[in-house]
């Protein structure tokens, strides 16, 4: 089936029905493309203004079934902590030389972790890491003395989230090959994490809209 007709037919089916999380996931899995293991994404429109510090939504969530993505992790650490990071599966571990490498343009990492004593080095390249969403942050567990736990969490499919300027939070929560049950568990875990992350400054309706989609599919609005 051509992509245009495929998408058009999906929209027609969606317009006829309302969906909860379970129904949306089962619909997406049933309509999957055979040649491509699509990522399932959740997008949530929140009643916040992230320009205000007391309305920012940011954090991490460990999905019960991982997210299906192979995470490339860099760690700033020395001596014993460097060895712990390597043993935990970090892709690269270093200090000043790692900072120089990143400064030269090598930022092909999904997560950057640092021990507290290395933040002086990391701070020098903050302007490079920040825009990429890679700057280590204690609130996200990426500035920590327990680098073993941080690396293992990243490798296991821990997802970071942060509200965009428009108040939207979104994340990939798994692959269609996970099957409906595991995807439903992941989606519910992500939604629950966002609900619990409601900031003190949020007034009125916090979660305004939830949409679930796959890479090649269409967005399905969830009846909330």
Order of alpha helices (4+ residues) and beta strands (2+ residues): alpha-alpha-beta-beta-beta-alpha-beta-alpha-beta-alpha-alpha-alpha-beta-beta-alpha-beta-beta
